[in-house]
Structure formats: structure tokens, C-alpha cells
Amino acid sequence: MQQAAIPAFFYEEAAAYIRETLAPAAPPDTALVLGSGLSALAGELEGAAAIPYAHIPHFPRTTNAAHPGVLYAGRLAGQAVFCFTGRWHCYEGYTMEQAAFYVGVLARLGVKSLLLTNAAGGIRPGCRPGDIMLLADHIKLGPGSPLTGPRFVDMTRAYDPAYRQIALETAAEMQLPLWEGVYLYAPGPQYETPAEIRAFRTLGADAVGMSTVPEVIAAAGEGIRTLGLSLITNLAAGMTGQPLSDDEVLAEGQKAFGNMSAFLKRLLPAIRQERG
């Protein structure tokens, strides 16, 4: 049975609450989502207003301890941004439309650019924990879509080509290793089996994770330009012979926090300048 679509007024009510809470400041037109181990970057925002997700009408609740669940609005690297400290996932019991709910809210707030970060398992031969992968495309496993009805949205440029070029140039200027790859979305919450990882590599995947893709699809449907970055926090199942754990993911995220933080702070002004 198909899940009932989220009513349009849910998006409107959530956007109205955020707008009224931030008054008289205008909502930012750029949003940044911080994945596992990266939420500390929100502490570097200037003049930030904080809104717990639980206070926003119709926002799902985060149940993963690595996702604090607070929306900030402030300035980072001189740029006005919404900053989400964590997200909610389908493995927490939400539909894909619920997982991407905030994207529809951002569209109603006038957001034009969405920067998504996540923690991912590396599949590409030669990759290492601490690497940053620029998402060039994705493969979605599992049923469902955040879009409902006959919305045949083109996904050819879901990861904005101009933003990707800016990311590559910025990384080169910083002498920061950055490689483009394909992100495979698996709904989780269990980690993948070694056989699945071998199959994913055959399909052309370079990294695997349990988030981001619902939001990217929703952003494409809303006309929001999107950039995706994966922090490789571990090598995927079967690549090292060692068991996988959440502790490893969080520890690697904390170790690589400095590089990702510096990179995002250089990216934000460059992306804003490209938009004009």
C-alpha cells in the first residue's frame, strides 16, 4: 500500500514557524546539513539562532545520538546559512518523503543552495578513512521516493555541475585531496555484507551510506541546487576483515573534522559568488 503524501500545509506551517522564530531577520538562502561527527561546526556560527527540531511543527525527531537535532541560522565564513545538526533516516521508521521533509520546508523559505554532508563507507579501491568524496551521482537501493504523484523529475544534474567544479577548484587551492565518486544509498540500519559490497562495486559505487539520497531527489524536485560531500569514515564490509561499528564512524569523523570544516568554510563564499 502506498504511503499517504504529506499534506502541503505541513510544509507551510513548518516554514512559517521558522520564519516567525527568526523574525525580523530574513531566512538564509543557503542550507548546510552536517552528517555524523560533523555537528560541532555549528558551534562556529556567528549570531546564531537555534531551533530544536522538536519545536518545529511536523518535523520528525532524530533518534540517532550522532544527530543532535537542532536547526541553526547564522553566519559561517561571512555567509548567512541554515545549519542542520544531523538528519533523520528511513531506518528510524520514516518514509522517504518524511526523510526529505525539511527540503520542502527550505524551498518554501526561499533556499536556493543545499550542501549535504554524510559519513560513508569507502568501496573504491585505494580510498582511506578521512578521505572526502565529492558526489558526482548516486545509486538508490530500496523502494520508495520522496516524490509523490506523477512527478517525473530529471536527475541528470541532481549534483550541480557548477558547484562540483567549484569544489574541485577549492580543494586544489587548499591542497586538500578530493575525489569524485558515486554514492550508493542503502536504507540500513544494518551495515552491508561483504557480498553486497562486492556487488555494489560491480554496479559502479565508490561509497555507501544510509542518507542524503532522499534529500537530493527532493531538492531536484524543488529546483534547489545541490552539492554532496561524503566523509569516508571506514572501509566497507569485507575490505579489512574487521567488524564495523558506529564508534569507528564517529571517531573518524572527529579526526577529519578540521579538514571538512575548513573546506566548507571556503566553499560557502565561492558558491554564493557563483550564484551572483
N, C-alpha and C positions, 0 to 999 in steps of 0.2 A: 504494500500500500504506500502511495506517495505521501510524503510528509507535507502537511499544510504549509503554505507560504507564510512568512512573517508579514503581518499587516503593515501597510505603508505608514500608518500613523505611529507605529512603534519607532520607526526611524526618525520621524518628525519630532516626537516627544523627547527622544534621547538628545537630538541635536539642539532642541530648544532649551533643555536643561543645561547643557554645556555652554551654550551661548549666554544664557542668563547668569550662570555662575561666574563666567569670565568678565561680564559687563563691568566697566564700559569698554574694555579692550576688545579689539576686533579679533576674531579667531584666526590663528595662523593658516597659511595656505600650503604648508608642508607638514607631513607627519612622519615620525620615525618610530618603528617598532623594535624594541630591544628583546632579543631572544635569551635563552638560558645562559646565565653567567655574565650578562652584559648590562643588567639593570642599574648598576652603580653609576653609569654615565648620566643618568637623570640627576644625580647629585651635583653635576657641573652646570646645570641650567641656571641662568640668571633671571631673577624676578619671577620665579615660577609660581604658578597657582597649581594646587594639587586637588584632584578629584578621585576618590576611590571608585573603582568600577561599581562597587556595591551601591553607590549613591545614584548612579545614572540609570534612569528608567530603562528597563528591558535589557540592560547589559548582562550577559552571562557572568557567572562567577568563576574565577580561576581556582582550581583545586591542586595544582602543581606548586609545591613550595618554592620552586625556582622562578616562579612568575608572580611577583608581588601584587599585581593587580591595581595599579594606580596610574591614572592619566595625568600628565603634567602639561602645562602650557607655559612656555617661557622662551628664553633666547639661548641658543647654543651657537658658538662661533659667530655671534652677531646676527644670527638668523632666527626669526620667530618660528617656533615649531611646536606641534603637539608631540609629546613623547609618551609612548605606551610602555610601561614596565611589565612586559610579559603579555601573553595572549592566552586564549582558551583553545582547546583542541577537540577534535572529534572523539578521541579516545576518552575524553571526560564525559562522554554521553551526549554531546551536542551534534546536531546535523551540520552539514557543510554550510548551509545558509546561516545558521547561528554562529559558526566559527568565523564567518566573514561579516557578521552583523555590523561591526564597527566601521567597515569600509563604506557601507551605505550611509552611515551617520556622517562620516567625514565628507562624503560627496555633498551632503546637504549643508555642511558647514563651509563649503567652498574650497576644500583642499584640492590642489592640483598635482602635487607630487607626493609619492609614498615610498619611503625607504624601509625595506623589510630586512631584518637580520634573523638568523637562526643558528642553532647548533646542529651539526650534521655529522654523520659517519662517512669517512672517506672510502671510496671504492676505486678511484683512479689509481693505477699503478704509480708508485713513486710519491704519492701525496703523504703528508705527515700531519700529525696533530699540531695545531697552531697555524696552519695554512688558512688563507682566506680565499674562498672561491666566489667569483662573480657569476651569478646565474645568467646563463645565456638562453636557457629553455628548461622545460620540465617534462616529466612523465608522471601521470597521475594513475595510481592504482586505487582500486576500491570504487564502489558505486557512488552515485550522487553528484550533485553540483550545487554551488551556492546560488545559481541562477534558476529561476522557475519560469514556466511557460515557454512559449516559442521564442526564446532569445538566443539566436544563433550568432553569438559573438565571435568575431575573428580573434584568434590567439597568436597570429603570426608575429606580432610585435608587442607581445604582452610584457616583455622585459625591454624597456625603452632603449633603442639602439644608441641614441644620442647620449643618454645617461650612462650607458655602458662604456662608451668611448671616453667620456669624462672620467669615469672611474679608472680606466686603464691608464690614462694620461696622468691622473693624480697619483696613482700608485707608482708610476715610473719616476715622477718628480721626487717622491718621497723615498725612492729606492726600496719600496715595500713589495715583496713578492705577491703577485696576484695572478690567478689563472681563471679563465672562463671554463665553465662546465655545465653539465646537465644535472639537475636536481630531481631525484625520484621521490615522489610523495607516497609513503606507506602509512596507513592510518594508525598502526600501533594498537595498544601501548607496548606490546612486547617488542623486543628487538628482533631483527630479521635472523633467519637461519643462514648458515654458510651456503647452502644450496640456493637460497633466494638471492644472496649477494652475487653468486656466480651468474645466475640468470639475469640479474639487473645489469651486471657489467656487459653481458652479451647484448642487452637491449640498448646500451649506449649511455648508461648512467655513470656519473662521476662521483656522486654523493647521494646519501639517502637521509631522509628526515620525516618528521611527523607533523609538519606545519607548513605555513607560507602559501601553498598552492591554492587553498580555498580563497585566500585574500587576493591573490594575483588574479584569479578568474573574476572575482567580484570587481576588482579595480578596472579590469579590461571592460567589463560591462558598464562601468560608470564613467569611462573615459579619463581615469586618473592615471597619469604616467608613473611607472613603477620601476624601481631598482631593487634587486635582491642580492644579498650577501650571505654566504654560509661560512661560519667559523668551523673548520674541521676540528672537532674535539676528540675524535677517536677514529681508529681504523675499524671498518665494518667487520661483522662476524666472520670468522674463519680466516682473517688476514694475518692475525698474530698468534692464534692459538690460545689467547687469553679470554676469559669471560668479560662481558661488557657490564658497565654499571653506571648509574646516574652520578655517583661520586666522581667518576673519571671525567664525565662530561662537564660537570661544574668546575672541577679543579682546572681543567684545560682552559675553560672559558675565562677563569680568573687570571691564569698565566698570560693569556693572549689579549687581555683587556686593554692594555696600553696601546698596542698596535691598532686594534679596531677603533678605539676611541679617537686616536689621532687621525686615523683615516676618515672617519665620519665627520670630524670637525673640519677637515679640508674639503670634503665632498659637498657639504651643505651650501657653502657660499658659491661654489662652482656651478652647482645645479641651479641655484636661484639666478645666477647671472645668465645661464643658458636660456632660461625661460624669459628673461628680459623684464 
